[in-house]
Amino acid sequence: MDTTGLESLSASELHERAVRYAVHHGDLGFLWNLLKVIPAAEAATGREMTADLSHVSALLSDAIAAGEGDLGEALRPVYLEYLRAHPDA
């Protein structure tokens, strides 16, 4: 898909494309960055996170579903930036 068409995709579709591409190409840097920005994206949506062991589990769960709802929309710029840098995704 040409990068100009990315804007029309839902946050869920952007998440799926970006994560699928990163996993397929072993791009741990992107996946790690995604894990790092999720707490800020959650804060932007009004969700409060706690820093404990259950937070790690919740963070991984959120990373899997990070294309849905308000969180997906908050992460939309992250997905768009990554997919624009990888037009073959």
RALIN-V154841 format. One record per residue. RES is the residue in one small letter. PSI is psi as a letter, one per 20 degrees, with the letter a starting at -180 (none if undefined). Layout:
# RALIN-V154841
res=RES psi=PSI
res=RES psi=PSI
This chain:
# RALIN-V154841
res=m psi=p
res=d psi=q
res=t psi=i
res=t psi=h
res=g psi=i
res=l psi=h
res=e psi=h
res=s psi=i
res=l psi=q
res=s psi=r
res=a psi=h
res=s psi=g
res=e psi=h
res=l psi=g
res=h psi=g
res=e psi=g
res=r psi=g
res=a psi=g
res=v psi=g
res=r psi=g
res=y psi=g
res=a psi=g
res=v psi=g
res=h psi=h
res=h psi=j
res=g psi=k
res=d psi=m
res=l psi=h
res=g psi=g
res=f psi=g
res=l psi=h
res=w psi=g
res=n psi=g
res=l psi=g
res=l psi=h
res=k psi=h
res=v psi=i
res=i psi=g
res=p psi=h
res=a psi=h
res=a psi=h
res=e psi=g
res=a psi=h
res=a psi=h
res=t psi=i
res=g psi=i
res=r psi=p
res=e psi=p
res=m psi=q
res=t psi=q
res=a psi=n
res=d psi=a
res=l psi=h
res=s psi=h
res=h psi=h
res=v psi=g
res=s psi=g
res=a psi=h
res=l psi=g
res=l psi=g
res=s psi=g
res=d psi=h
res=a psi=h
res=i psi=h
res=a psi=k
res=a psi=j
res=g psi=j
res=e psi=q
res=g psi=b
res=d psi=h
res=l psi=g
res=g psi=g
res=e psi=h
res=a psi=h
res=l psi=i
res=r psi=g
res=p psi=h
res=v psi=g
res=y psi=g
res=l psi=g
res=e psi=g
res=y psi=g
res=l psi=h
res=r psi=h
res=a psi=i
res=h psi=m
res=p psi=i
res=d psi=j
res=a psi=none
